[in-house]
Amino acid sequence: MKEITYAQAINEAMSEEMQRDESVFMMGEDIAEYCGAFGVTRGMLEKFGKERIMNTPIAEQSFVGAAIGAAMVGMRPIVELMFSDFMCVCFDELVNEAPKMRFMFGGKVKVPMVMRTASGAGTGAAAQHSQSLEACLAHFPGLKVVVPSTPYDAKGLLKTAIRDDNPVMFLEQKVLYRTKGMVPDGEDHTIPFGVADIKREGTDLSIITYGRMVQMSLQAAEELEKENIHVEVIDLRTLLPLDTGSIIESVKKTHRALIVHEAVQFGGFGGEIAGQIADSEAFYYLDAPIRRLGALSCPIPFNPILEKATFPTVEKIIDQAKGLM
């Protein structure tokens, strides 16, 4: 085990998989010499050359479409979309092409590709570079949606994504890039999709979350512990497939559920989680209504004070948790 950053863990996962499998290559805007907007691909051009670390024009529709074609003929492309907001430019490829090809051709073709992108807010990147669009992505069958919260999870989940024979949307919360954590060495560190991680065990309340909100929820749980409120924090890690079983078992144990995500609360993925709880036997164990906490329904401000006010905070999570007790 070694301590590295979230960004380094992603770099390491891609480098190891490119060394292991010659069909893996990367493409995206400024990922070669410039190393991407957040420096995630640093050193990879020197290791693998321009034939496998490919700069693209500012034309997401074009290079995502090219990656789909490459995947269909046996390659394993890793596409970097500079910001998750830019997926809207290539929505036809993400929605109508990549997830549907295997089904439409009766399994005769596969689309083994990973689309990595910097997602979410917290860096003052304003309304067009700070959105969290995972709820929309989770609506499309055939597409897998991954949201790691730690370096350990980022490396293990990305290696699994690269080896998967289906298109995977890999959402990297940009605030997390410089966070550090312990990560195993070697190629064997993979994490299966559809398996949530209990980041903290508790008996009084289940906080169900993912991405940047995991760390905030853990901080809130520490503060609530001082008031004798024992919080369980569930990190979903993947939204598609979703580990509904772990959610249900946790809620049956704690009898309370608070769902926290960075995306806008209205129409957010938290509504699906609440629905899964309500449709299961866990509903009859609840001692309080299911609560959701997400961002306000407004474009994300550039001003850092206004930006912070838009999203869940540790204080807001604590307040919502106390309201359930």
C-alpha positions as CSV (number, residue, x, y, z in Angstrom):
1,M,0.0,0.0,0.0
2,K,1.1,3.6,-0.7
3,E,-0.4,7.0,-0.2
4,I,-1.2,8.8,-3.5
5,T,-3.7,11.4,-4.7
6,Y,-7.0,10.7,-6.4
7,A,-5.5,12.0,-9.7
8,Q,-2.4,9.8,-9.4
9,A,-4.6,6.8,-8.7
10,I,-6.5,7.4,-11.9
11,N,-3.2,7.8,-13.8
12,E,-1.8,4.6,-12.3
13,A,-4.9,2.6,-13.3
14,M,-4.8,3.8,-16.9
15,S,-1.0,3.2,-17.1
16,E,-1.2,-0.3,-15.7
17,E,-4.1,-1.3,-18.0
18,M,-2.3,0.2,-21.1
19,Q,0.8,-1.9,-20.2
20,R,-1.4,-5.0,-19.7
21,D,-3.5,-4.6,-22.8
22,E,-2.2,-3.1,-26.1
23,S,-5.8,-2.4,-27.3
24,V,-6.2,0.3,-24.6
25,F,-5.6,3.9,-25.8
26,M,-6.6,7.4,-24.8
27,M,-8.0,10.3,-26.6
28,G,-9.2,13.8,-25.5
29,E,-8.5,17.5,-25.6
30,D,-5.0,18.5,-24.5
31,I,-4.3,15.1,-22.8
32,A,-0.8,14.7,-24.3
33,E,1.8,17.5,-23.8
34,Y,-0.6,19.5,-21.6
35,C,-1.6,16.4,-19.5
36,G,-5.3,17.4,-19.5
37,A,-7.0,20.3,-17.7
38,F,-6.3,18.7,-14.3
39,G,-2.9,17.1,-15.0
40,V,-4.3,13.5,-14.7
41,T,-2.4,12.1,-17.7
42,R,1.0,13.5,-16.6
43,G,3.9,11.4,-17.9
44,M,1.7,9.1,-20.1
45,L,2.8,10.6,-23.4
46,E,6.4,9.8,-22.6
47,K,5.4,6.2,-21.6
48,F,3.1,5.3,-24.5
49,G,3.7,7.8,-27.3
50,K,1.3,9.8,-29.5
51,E,-0.2,6.7,-31.1
52,R,-1.8,5.8,-27.8
53,I,-2.1,9.2,-26.1
54,M,-4.0,11.2,-28.7
55,N,-4.9,14.8,-28.6
56,T,-8.3,15.7,-30.3
57,P,-9.9,18.8,-31.6
58,I,-12.5,20.6,-29.5
59,A,-15.2,18.5,-31.0
60,E,-16.7,16.1,-28.5
61,Q,-19.3,14.7,-30.9
62,S,-16.6,13.8,-33.3
63,F,-14.0,12.1,-31.0
64,V,-16.6,10.3,-28.9
65,G,-18.1,8.9,-32.1
66,A,-14.7,7.8,-33.3
67,A,-14.1,6.1,-29.9
68,I,-17.4,4.2,-30.3
69,G,-16.3,3.0,-33.7
70,A,-12.9,1.9,-32.4
71,A,-14.5,0.0,-29.5
72,M,-16.8,-1.8,-31.9
73,V,-13.8,-3.2,-33.9
74,G,-11.9,-4.4,-30.8
75,M,-10.1,-1.5,-29.3
76,R,-10.6,-0.2,-25.7
77,P,-10.6,3.5,-25.9
78,I,-10.5,5.8,-22.8
79,V,-12.0,9.1,-23.7
80,E,-11.5,12.2,-21.6
81,L,-14.2,14.8,-21.7
82,M,-12.6,17.9,-20.1
83,F,-15.7,18.7,-18.1
84,S,-18.9,16.7,-17.6
85,D,-21.0,19.6,-18.8
86,F,-19.5,19.0,-22.3
87,M,-21.2,15.6,-22.5
88,C,-24.2,17.6,-23.6
89,V,-22.4,18.3,-26.9
90,C,-22.1,14.6,-27.7
91,F,-25.4,13.4,-26.1
92,D,-26.5,11.5,-29.2
93,E,-23.3,9.4,-29.0
94,L,-23.7,8.8,-25.3
95,V,-27.4,8.1,-25.4
96,N,-28.3,6.7,-28.8
97,E,-25.1,5.0,-29.9
98,A,-22.7,3.6,-27.3
99,P,-25.3,2.1,-24.8
100,K,-27.5,0.6,-27.5
101,M,-25.2,-1.0,-30.1
102,R,-24.7,-4.3,-28.3
103,F,-28.5,-4.8,-27.8
104,M,-29.4,-3.7,-31.4
105,F,-26.9,-6.1,-33.0
106,G,-27.9,-9.0,-30.8
107,G,-24.6,-9.2,-28.9
108,K,-22.5,-9.5,-32.1
109,V,-20.7,-6.3,-31.3
110,K,-19.4,-4.8,-28.0
111,V,-18.6,-1.2,-27.1
112,P,-15.8,-1.5,-24.4
113,M,-15.1,2.1,-23.8
114,V,-14.6,4.4,-20.8
115,M,-15.6,8.1,-20.8
116,R,-13.8,9.9,-18.0
117,T,-14.8,13.4,-17.1
118,A,-14.3,16.0,-14.4
119,S,-17.6,16.5,-12.7
120,G,-19.2,18.7,-10.0
121,A,-18.5,22.0,-8.3
122,G,-16.3,23.4,-5.6
123,T,-13.6,25.1,-7.7
124,G,-15.3,28.3,-8.8
125,A,-15.8,27.1,-12.3
126,A,-19.3,28.6,-12.6
127,A,-22.5,27.5,-14.3
128,Q,-21.2,25.8,-17.4
129,H,-18.3,23.9,-15.9
130,S,-19.6,22.6,-12.6
131,Q,-22.7,20.5,-13.1
132,S,-23.4,17.0,-11.9
133,L,-25.4,15.2,-14.6
134,E,-25.3,11.6,-13.3
135,A,-29.1,11.3,-12.8
136,C,-29.6,11.9,-16.5
137,L,-27.0,9.3,-17.4
138,A,-28.4,6.7,-15.1
139,H,-31.6,6.8,-17.1
140,F,-30.1,5.1,-20.1
141,P,-30.0,1.3,-20.1
142,G,-26.7,-0.1,-21.4
143,L,-24.5,2.6,-19.9
144,K,-22.7,2.1,-16.6
145,V,-22.2,5.1,-14.2
146,V,-19.3,5.2,-11.7
147,V,-18.6,7.9,-9.1
148,P,-15.5,7.1,-7.0
149,S,-14.9,9.1,-3.8
150,T,-11.4,8.0,-2.8
151,P,-8.0,7.2,-4.5
152,Y,-8.5,3.5,-3.5
153,D,-11.9,3.4,-5.2
154,A,-10.8,5.5,-8.2
155,K,-8.0,3.1,-9.1
156,G,-10.0,-0.1,-8.5
157,L,-13.2,1.0,-10.2
158,L,-11.3,2.5,-13.2
159,K,-9.4,-0.7,-13.9
160,T,-12.7,-2.6,-13.8
161,A,-14.3,0.0,-16.1
162,I,-11.4,-0.4,-18.7
163,R,-11.8,-4.2,-18.7
164,D,-15.6,-4.1,-19.0
165,D,-17.2,-4.9,-22.4
166,N,-19.8,-2.1,-22.1
167,P,-19.6,1.7,-22.1
168,V,-18.8,3.2,-18.8
169,M,-19.2,6.8,-17.7
170,F,-16.5,7.5,-15.1
171,L,-17.3,10.7,-13.1
172,E,-14.3,12.2,-11.3
173,Q,-15.3,15.0,-8.8
174,K,-12.7,17.7,-9.5
175,V,-12.3,18.8,-5.9
176,L,-11.1,15.2,-5.1
177,Y,-8.2,15.2,-7.5
178,R,-5.7,16.4,-4.9
179,T,-7.1,14.4,-2.0
180,K,-4.8,11.6,-0.8
181,G,-5.4,8.0,0.3
182,M,-3.9,4.5,0.6
183,V,-3.9,2.5,-2.7
184,P,-2.6,-1.1,-3.3
185,D,0.2,-1.7,-5.7
186,G,-0.1,-3.8,-8.8
187,E,-2.6,-4.9,-11.5
188,D,-4.8,-7.0,-9.2
189,H,-6.6,-4.1,-7.5
190,T,-10.0,-4.1,-9.1
191,I,-13.4,-3.3,-7.5
192,P,-16.6,-4.9,-8.9
193,F,-19.4,-2.7,-10.0
194,G,-22.7,-2.7,-8.1
195,V,-21.0,-3.1,-4.6
196,A,-21.5,-0.2,-2.2
197,D,-18.9,0.4,0.5
198,I,-19.9,1.1,4.1
199,K,-17.5,3.9,4.9
200,R,-18.7,4.1,8.5
201,E,-21.0,1.8,10.5
202,G,-23.8,3.1,12.6
203,T,-27.2,2.2,14.2
204,D,-29.3,5.4,14.3
205,L,-29.3,6.8,10.7
206,S,-28.2,5.8,7.2
207,I,-26.6,8.5,5.1
208,I,-26.6,7.2,1.5
209,T,-24.3,9.2,-0.7
210,Y,-21.5,9.2,-3.3
211,G,-18.7,11.3,-4.8
212,R,-17.6,14.5,-3.0
213,M,-20.5,14.2,-0.5
214,V,-18.9,11.1,1.0
215,Q,-16.2,13.0,2.8
216,M,-18.7,15.7,4.0
217,S,-21.0,13.0,5.3
218,L,-18.2,11.3,7.2
219,Q,-17.3,14.7,8.8
220,A,-20.9,15.2,9.7
221,A,-21.1,11.7,11.2
222,E,-18.1,12.5,13.4
223,E,-19.8,15.6,14.8
224,L,-23.1,13.7,15.3
225,E,-21.2,11.0,17.2
226,K,-20.4,13.6,19.9
227,E,-24.1,14.0,20.4
228,N,-24.6,10.2,20.7
229,I,-26.1,9.9,17.2
230,H,-24.5,6.9,15.5
231,V,-24.5,7.4,11.7
232,E,-23.9,4.8,9.0
233,V,-22.4,6.2,5.8
234,I,-22.9,4.3,2.6
235,D,-20.8,5.1,-0.4
236,L,-22.6,3.8,-3.5
237,R,-19.5,4.0,-5.7
238,T,-21.6,3.0,-8.8
239,L,-25.1,4.3,-9.7
240,L,-25.5,1.9,-12.5
241,P,-25.5,-0.9,-11.4
242,L,-26.9,0.2,-8.1
243,D,-26.3,-1.9,-4.9
244,T,-29.9,-1.7,-3.7
245,G,-29.4,-4.6,-1.3
246,S,-26.9,-2.7,0.8
247,I,-29.2,0.3,1.0
248,I,-32.1,-1.7,2.1
249,E,-30.2,-3.6,4.7
250,S,-28.7,-0.5,6.2
251,V,-32.1,1.3,6.4
252,K,-33.7,-1.8,8.0
253,K,-30.9,-1.6,10.7
254,T,-31.0,2.2,11.4
255,H,-34.7,2.9,10.6
256,R,-33.8,6.3,9.1
257,A,-32.5,7.4,5.7
258,L,-30.9,10.6,4.5
259,I,-29.8,10.8,0.9
260,V,-27.1,13.3,0.1
261,H,-25.8,14.3,-3.3
262,E,-24.1,17.3,-5.0
263,A,-26.4,17.4,-8.0
264,V,-29.6,19.5,-7.9
265,Q,-32.0,17.9,-5.5
266,F,-35.1,18.3,-7.8
267,G,-35.0,15.4,-10.2
268,G,-31.7,14.1,-8.8
269,F,-30.6,10.5,-8.3
270,G,-31.7,10.7,-4.7
271,G,-35.3,10.4,-5.8
272,E,-34.5,7.0,-7.3
273,I,-32.8,5.9,-4.1
274,A,-35.8,7.0,-2.1
275,G,-38.0,5.1,-4.5
276,Q,-36.0,2.0,-4.1
277,I,-36.3,2.2,-0.3
278,A,-40.1,3.0,-0.5
279,D,-40.6,0.0,-2.8
280,S,-38.8,-2.5,-0.5
281,E,-39.4,-4.0,2.8
282,A,-37.2,-1.4,4.3
283,F,-40.1,1.1,4.1
284,Y,-41.9,-0.7,6.9
285,Y,-38.8,-0.3,9.2
286,L,-38.7,3.5,8.8
287,D,-39.3,5.6,12.0
288,A,-39.2,8.9,10.0
289,P,-39.8,10.0,6.4
290,I,-36.9,9.6,3.9
291,R,-35.1,12.9,3.5
292,R,-33.0,14.1,0.5
293,L,-30.3,16.8,0.5
294,G,-29.0,18.2,-2.8
295,A,-28.1,21.4,-4.5
296,L,-30.5,24.3,-5.0
297,S,-32.3,24.5,-8.3
298,C,-30.3,27.3,-9.8
299,P,-27.3,27.8,-12.1
300,I,-24.1,27.4,-10.2
301,P,-22.6,30.8,-9.2
302,F,-19.0,31.8,-9.8
303,N,-18.7,33.7,-6.5
304,P,-17.3,31.2,-3.9
305,I,-19.6,32.3,-1.1
306,L,-22.7,31.9,-3.3
307,E,-21.3,28.6,-4.8
308,K,-21.0,27.1,-1.3
309,A,-24.5,28.3,-0.4
310,T,-25.8,26.4,-3.4
311,F,-24.6,22.9,-2.3
312,P,-24.9,20.6,0.8
313,T,-22.3,21.3,3.5
314,V,-21.3,19.5,6.7
315,E,-23.6,21.9,8.6
316,K,-26.6,21.2,6.4
317,I,-26.1,17.5,6.6
318,I,-25.9,17.7,10.4
319,D,-29.1,19.8,10.5
320,Q,-31.0,17.3,8.3
321,A,-29.8,14.3,10.3
322,K,-30.9,15.9,13.5
323,G,-34.3,16.5,12.0
324,L,-34.8,12.8,11.5
325,M,-34.0,11.8,15.1
